[in-house]
Structures are given as structure tokens and as C-alpha cells.
Amino acid sequence: MAIQKPTLQDAKDVAERLGFRIADSEIEEYFALMQDGVPAYEAVNAMPENLPAPRYPRDSGYRPSAQENRYGAWYCKVSVKGAPQGKLAGRKIVIKDNVSLAGVPMAAGTSILEGYVPSVDATIVTRILDAGGEIVGKAVCENFSFSGGSHTSATGPVQNPRKPGYSAGGSSSGSAALVAAGEVDLAIGGDQGGSIRIPSAYCGTYGMKPTYGLVPYTGILSIEFSVDHAGPITANVADNALLLEVIAGDDGIDPRQQGARPQPYSQSVGKGASGLRIAAVREGFQLANSDAQVNAKVRAAAERLRHAGAQVDEVSIPLHALGAALIFPVLAEGALDTLRGNGFATNHKGMYAGDVMKHLSSWRDRTDELPVAMKAVFMLGAFFQETYQGRFYAKAQNLGRQLRAAYDSVLADYDLLLMPTLPITATKLPEPTASKREIYDRALEMLGNTSPFDLTGHPAMSIPCGMVAGLPVGLMLVGRHLNEPLIYQAAQAFEKSGDWKSF
């Protein structure tokens, strides 16, 4: 298809939008100079896309009926069978609906992407299929993955299987709900502020946000390049370690990765907690909205780890209390820039999906379809970006290194950090008539302990550790960069201590 070439009027309009002060007497000269670069665009246009071809057959799937989708957690169902043998042979896996599965619709929770069908498989999709797994569908995620609650998806709220009418957490809402309901064996989630760990804590599943860059993000719709993570959500520790073993490692494409190599995480399971040194972070129990009952369950879980042979001490990391504030400008300004770039930032060497960029570009004419929290956060982000020329985004990223150092200083003496995943248990889903304040709060109120580790990149896992009024409580373990094995070791030791639902 021939490309559209600029006209003289286009040259005038572009100059004005860029703020270039070019006199009318000069514009034709600049227009002539622009023509020199057009052949380069024509040459690029004539070449085929350098994108990987899908290796396993599949159909386009289908949207399940309400009777087949009792929790509102399925976006679509499909059967994509992988290799006949492998670590995941016989296992059914659902992937979050911001992960590209070629030939199968992807909406990322938003009506703006409705009708979009990817042409490529994400790297982790190929790895799951190569390992013998069967991908059985796409799980509903929150609108543009921009909510910690499960009430913002364009397809409607996702119900908590443990207590319908309550939030399943977000943004990987459907992934955790389907695992908790026993409808799939394993799931893939994504995490930029807690979106693997939040639904895991609300639903009572095991959710691992791996070290930043350990799992390739190639073929997954980004929120913000510097905090994008993907990882497993499962019903037990062993499955979580197994799935991470399959999807981890450098793919040679994603620049978030720096030669990260997968480890035999499954071998960490069964080693027990004896000799582990664990630091319970005082500030993680002292958030403004910390629930005393949640804190009590997590402290009791710490005692179980102590009885299993671990050393558990309380420590103070004062900067942790400001961690959620530090990541806010990164998400408010950085995620806005990602949207302005139609889902893809420039200045990196990752794989670009031009088809989704074209489809997503319509957001500018459909802003009424963006969720409340996203609008409010982006309005504030735009204000500060324009008023202070990006100073606060830059400062927050610089301070993120200081926050990482604060955690690392404790992790020099301890193997793991411990705290509640979330300060609260799942809240009721907002009613259709809910105020904007309630919708906003239900989306962002739970991020205090989870979001700092997206900024610092530490691996962090949510483990179910008890129930309060019929709702799960999550314990979070955090390790040194690339030290997921110790997290799995402690998590499995706790899992063996009894049925968490009775704690």
C-alpha cells in the first residue's frame, strides 16, 4: 500500500503544532527539504514486517455465555495446544488479556481495543506452548490494566470466587479469579503497581512478580516501560515455580532484560525454611488503611515460618512508607506518555506491534471510554509534566534507586522481607451508581505495600495466609534481585504448615 506523502499544507500544519516559527516565505523551502526523507519511509513501507510467525495452530476462540462465565473472568475461550511433551504437558493455562495470542482477540479491558486481533504470539506464549501447555483462553483484565480493583473492565466487573459481590482485585482480575475458582491450572498476570499480587491476595492465590526484566515483556501491552512485569498466578507454590521456570529468561528482544537467566526454581520447593533469615518490615504494617485483623493474620504467618525454622526479626525501613508516593509520578506521567505513543514508547529496541498502535490511536477520539482513575491520574500527571517539564518523573526515578538501596541494605543481612501484601481484604464491588470518589478509591487504595517493588524491581510474591470474614489475606515475601528461589523456598515451607483457609 502506497504511503501518504505530506502536502505543503501539511508542512505548515506540522510546523505550527511543533511550535516552529517559520515564515510563509520559507515554508516552501522547508517543504522541499522534507521530500528528501520521503524515500526512506517508502523503502521501510515496502519491506515485510520483521515479526515472529506463530508456530502452533489455533482458531479465533469464542466469547463465553454468562452461564459459562459465572464470575465474569473470561474474555474469550480458545484451545491452543502446544508441544506433545514438556514441563507443562497436560496443564491448562489462561493468559491475561493484554498478552498477544495471534489470531485471538485482545482488548486489554478497554472498549477502545475491541475488535483488535494480534498477529504475533508474545514470547511467553511461545514458551508455554513449547513446554507442552495448552492455552485455554484470555482472562479479563482491568481497563488498560489501570486498577487494583476488579470493577473497571469494559466487559463488566469480575467477581471474587471466594465471595461473589466482592472485588477479585486487579488488574489481573480474571487470571486470579479463574485460578481461585479451579477453572484453570495456571495463569499469567502482569504487574506495574501490584497487579499480580493484589488479585492473588484478594482471591487467595499464589502470585509472583518476578525481578524486573527476568520475564520478557515482548508482545505484551505496556503501561510504563520501567515498571512492566509479567509473572505466574497459581493455586500452589510448586506450580508457580514451574511456570516461572518456563517463561523466564532473556529473549534477545526485550530491552528490559539484561541477560537474565532462568533458574531451576522447582528445585527450591521442599527445602524448608530452616536457616532462612526473614525481616518483617514494620512500616508495612503501619499504612494509613492497615486493617488490624489483616496484620494479625500476617504476624501469625510469620510465627509459622519461625516454627518452621526461620529466623524472623522486625526491622524498620522508613523509606518504604514513601514508596507508593515515589512510583506515583512514574505511573502518572510515564503511563500517559505510553498512551500518547499508542501503547509503545520510543527510544528502545523492543518489538513493536504496528497493528495495535494503529488500533489504539483512536483513544484520542474516545476519551470518554477511559476509566475514572485513569482520567484523574493522567490529568494530574499532565499538569505536573507540563508545569515542571518532567522534573518529578525524573526525580522519582532517581529516588527509586535510593529506595532500592534501602531494601538492599536490609537484604544484605536477611534473605527475605515480610509484610502484608495488602493492608485490607477485598472490598465490595462498587454499584453502577457509585460516585467517582468510590470508583477511584476502589481502584487505588491498596497499593501501599505492593507498588514500591515495581519501582525497585525486587521479586515479590503474595501467599495466602488466612481468612477474615470469608475473605483471603495475603502475606508478601520480597527477595534480592534474581533470588526468586529463596522466596519459593519460604513460601512452600509456609504452604506445608497447614491449610491457609483455616488459619
N, C-alpha and C positions, 0 to 999 in steps of 0.2 A: 504494500500500500504506500503510495506516494505521501511524503510528509508535507505539511502546510508550511509554506515559506512566509517570512514576515513581509508586510507591505510597508510603505512609507508611513501610513497612519499608525501601524503597529509600532514602528520605531519611535514615533512621537509619544504614543501612549506609554510605552515601556519606560522611556526616559523620564516621563512625568512621575510614574509610580516609584521609580528609583530615586527620585529627588535630584536628578541631573539637570543642571541649568544649561541647556543647550539652545542657543538662539535659532530662530527659524531659518536664518541664512546658513546655518551649519548642519542642520538636520539631514540634508541630502548627502552630505559628505559622510556623516556617521552611518547613514543607511547603506551607502556603498561599501563602507568598511565591514559592516555586518555580513555582507554577502560572501566575504572571504571564508567565513566559518561554516556556511551552509553545506558545502560538500562533505564536511566531516560528519554532520548529522545524517546526511544522505547515505554515507558509507556505513555508519552504525546501523541505520534503519534497514539496509539491505542484507545484513548478516543475521544468521539464525541466533536465537537466544542460547546462551551457554547455561542451560539448566538441566539437572539430572532427570532422566526418564524414570517413571515408576516401574518397578520390577515385578510386582505381583498383581494379578488380575483382580478386578472388583467391579461391582455395579455402583450406581449412584446412591443406593440406600433409600430409606423412606422415613417420613415423619410419623412417629407412632401416635396412635389414638390416645385419648385421655385414659381409657381403660388400661392401655398398655404402658402408661406413663403416669403412674399414680402420684409420684412426688414432683412431677414437672421437671425432672432432672435430665431427660433425654432430649437432645436437639434432633438427632436423627439416629437411626439404627442401620447397620450395614454388616456385612461379613467379608472381611478381607483376611484370607488365610495366608500365613507365612510359610516358611520352610517346613518340610515334614518333620524335622528334628531340631532340637536346640534347647537351651535353658528354659524357654517359655513355652515349650510344646504342650498343647492341651489347655493353655491358660487364655482366658478371655479378658481383653484389655479395652478400656474406654479411654479416649483422649479428650482433653479439654478443647472446646470449640474455638480456640484461637490457634490451633495446631493444624497445619496444612496436611490434608489427606487428598491426594489427587483424585479428581472426578467426583468427590463427595462435597456437598455444600458446606460452607463455613460462614458463620455470621458474627462470631465473637460477641454474642449477646446483644448486638445492635441491629435495629431495622435498617440502618444505612447500608449494611453489607448484605442484606437479604438478597438472595439470588446469585451471590458470588460463588464460583466453583473453582478451587485451586487447580493448577496444572502440575504441581510438584508435590512430592512427599517430603515432609520435614525429615531431617536426619534421624531424629529419634524414632519416627515411624518406620523408616527403613531398618533401623537396628532391632526394633521389636519384631518385625516380620522376619528378618534374617535369623532371629533367635527362636523362631517357631511359634511365636504368639499369634493369636487371632484378634484383630481389631474389630470390635463388635459395634462401634458407634462413636458419635461425638456427644460429649456431655455439655449441657447448658453451662455457660459461664455468664458472669455479670456484664452489664453493658460496657463494652470496651475494657472489661476487666477492671473497672474503676470503682469497686465497692467491696467492703468487708462483710456486708450483709448479702442476703440472697433474694432481694426484692427489686432489683433494677433491670433484670434481663427483659428484652423486648418480647420474649415468649411467655413472660409471667414469672411469678415467684417460684423458687424451689423450696419445697417443704423439707423440714428436718425429719428423717425417718424415725428417729428416736421419739419425737414428739411433734406430730404434724400441727401446723399453725405457728410453729416457731422457725426461726432462721436456720438455714443449713450452713450459713457462713459463706464468705466469698473471698476472692472472686471465682475460685474453682469449685463453685457450689455444687454443680451436678456431679462432678468427679467424686467428691467425698460422700454425697448422698447415695450414689449408686453402690459404692463400696460398702457403706454402712448398712444399706438395705440388702446386701448379699446378691445384688443383680449382676455384678461383675466380680472378677477375681482381683483385678489390679486397675489402677487409673493413673493418668498423667495429669498433673496440675501445673500451674505457673504461679510465680511469687515475686511481687515487686514491693509489697508492704506487709506481706503476711499471707498471701492468697492461697498457699498450700496449707499453712499451719492453722489459719483461722477456721476454715471449714472442717479441718481434722479435729480441732478442739471442740467445735460445736457439735459435730456428728459422732465423735468417738472413733476416729480412725487414726492411723499412723501416717504422718505427713512429714516428709523430709525436704527441706530447702537445702540443696547441696551448696558447697562452696561456689562462689561466683566464678563462672567460666568452666566448671567441671563438666556440665552437660551442655552440649551445643544447642544454641537457640536458633539455628538455621531452619527457616521455614515456619517460624512461629511469629505471630503478630506482636510487635514490640509495644511496650508502654514507654520505657525510658532505657536507653542503651546501657547505662551504667548500673542499673539495678535489676535488669531482667534475669530471672532464674526459672528453670523448669525442673520438675522432680516428681518422685513417686508418691502416691497415696494408696495405702493398702490396709488390709484388715489385721495384719500381724507384722512383726519385725522382720522375720525371715523373708517374706515376700518383698518387703520394702528393699532390703539389701540386695535381693536377687534382681529386681527391676533396675535399681541404680547401677548394678554391675553391667547390665546390658546397655543402658543408654549413655553411660559416662564415657568421657574421653574426647580428645581433640578430633575434629572432623576436617581440619585443614581449611575451613571456610570461615567459621565464626571468629571474628577478631576479639570477642570477649574471652576466648580461650588462649592460654599461653602454654601450650604443650602439656595440658593436664592429662594424666594417665589414669585409667580406671584401676581400681584395686579389687582383690577378691573379697568384697565386702561380706559375702556369705560366710566366710571363714571366721568372721568376728562373732557370729552368733554362737552362743553356747560357751563362751569363755568365762562368763560370770563377772561379777562386779568386784571381786576380791582384789584389793590393792589400788583400785581407782580412787583418785582424789577429785572430789567434786566441791565446787564453790557455789553455795546458794547466795544469789545476789540480792542484797537487802532491798535495793531500790526497785527491784522487780515485783516486790510485794507491797509497794507503797505508792502505787499510782493513784491519782485523784479518784478514780472509779473502781478501785480494788474492792472486791467482794470478800468479806471475812471468811465466808464458807469456802470459796474457791481457794483462798490462801491456806486454809486449814487442810484441805484435801492435798494440796501440793506439798505442804510440810509433812503430812503423813506419808506421802510417797517418798520424800527424802529419807524418812526414817526406815522405810522398807529397803531402800538402797543401802542404808547404813547396816541394817541387819543382814544384808546380802554380802557384806564385806567391804563396802566402800567407806572411805573417809569423807564425811560431809561436814563442811565448816561454813559459817556465814561470813561473807565479805561485803565490803562496800565499794561500789563503782559509781561515784557521784555523777559522772557524765552520762551514765545510762538514762538518768531521768530526763535528759535533754535530747536523747537520741531521736525520738519521734519528731521533735521540732527541727532537728538538723535535716532530716530527709524531706520535710515538707516543701521547701523551695525547690528541691531537686525534682520532685514529682509535679509541683505546680507549674514550674517553668519548663522543665525538660520534657515532660509528657505533652505539654502544649506544643512545643516545637516538633515533637514526633508526629502529632496530629497534623500540624501545618505541613509537614513533609509527607502527608498521606500515608502515615504508618511506618515510614522509613527515614532515619536520619541520613545525612550525607557525611562525608569525611571518614568512612570506614570501608573495609574491604569485604564485608559480608555479602551474602546472596540477596539480591533484590528481586522482588516479585512485581514486575511492572503491571500485571493484570489487577492485582489487588490495589495498587496505588491509583490506577485509573478509576476503579470502582469506588474506592474510599474518598476520592476527591470531591464527591458530591456532598460531603458533610457541610461544606460552606453554605449550601443552599437548604440544608436540612437541620439547622442547629436546634430547632425546637424538639428534635428527637433525641438530643443528648440528655443524660440523666442529671438530676438536680445537683448532686455532689460534684460531678464533673464540671458543670457550668460554674458553680460557685468557686471551686478551687482554681479553675482556669481564669476566671475574671480577676481574682486576686493575684494570681501569677502574672497575668498580662500587665496589671497595674505596676507591680514591682519591677518587672522586667523592663518596661518602658520608662519608668521613673528613675530607676537606678542602674540602667544599662547592663543588667545581668549580674550585678555585683553580688547579690545574695545567693544566687545559684552557685557562683564561683566560690564564695566564702563557705557555703555549706559543704561543697565537695572537699575543700581544703580541711575543714574541721572534721570531715568524715575520717580522714587519716588519723587525726588526734583521737577520735572515738575508737577506731580500730586499735590504736596503741594502748588505750586504757584497758580494753578487753584483753589484749595480748599480754599486758603486764601481769594480769592475774593468771592467765593461761600458761604463763611461764612456770608457775608454781602448782597449778592444778590442771587436771586433764579435761575437765568439763565445767561449764557454768550451768546453773539450775535456777529456774523461776517459773511462775505460771506462764503458760503460752498466752493466755488472755486474762485480763482482770475480772472478767464476767463470764457467765454462761449464756447460752443462746437466748436472744430476746424474741418477743412475739413479732411476727411479720407485720409491717405497717398495713393498715386498712387502706383501701383505694382513696378514701377521703383524708388521709393523713396530711398534716401540714408539711411544708418544705423543711422546717426545722427537724421534725421527726424523721423524715426520709434521709436527711443529711446525717443526723446523729447515728441512725442505724447503719449507715454506710461506713463511718469512720471512727466510731467511739472506742473500738477495741484494739487499736494499733500500737499502743504504748510499748509493749514488750517485743512485738514481732518486727516492726519496721526498722529499728536500728541495725539489725543484722543484714538487711538488704543493702543498706548503705555501706556497711563494713565488709560484706561478703562472707562472713563466717557461716559454716554449716550449722543448721539449727533444725531440730526435729520436735514435733509435737507428739506426745504419747498420752493416750487416755489413762487417767489415774483415779477415776471415781465419778460419782454422780451426785448432783444436788437437785432435788425436786424433779427427778426423772430426766435431767439433762447432763451430758458429759462435762467433765473438767479435763483440761489439757495441762500436762507437765511439759515444759520445754527444756531440752538439753542442747547446749551450744558447745562446739569444739573449735580447736585450732583449724586454720585453713587446711583443707585436704585431709583432715583427720576424722572423716566420717566413720571409720572402723570403731573408734572408741565410743562414739555415740551409739552405734548399733550394739556394741558390747554391753553398755549400761542399760540400754532400752530393753534388750532381751532378758537381762537379769531381772529387771523390774517386771516384765511381762510374765516371767515364770513364777513370780511371787504370789500369784493368785488371779482370780477373775476381777478385772478392774471394775466391772459393773456392780460388784458387791462391796467395793471399798467405800 
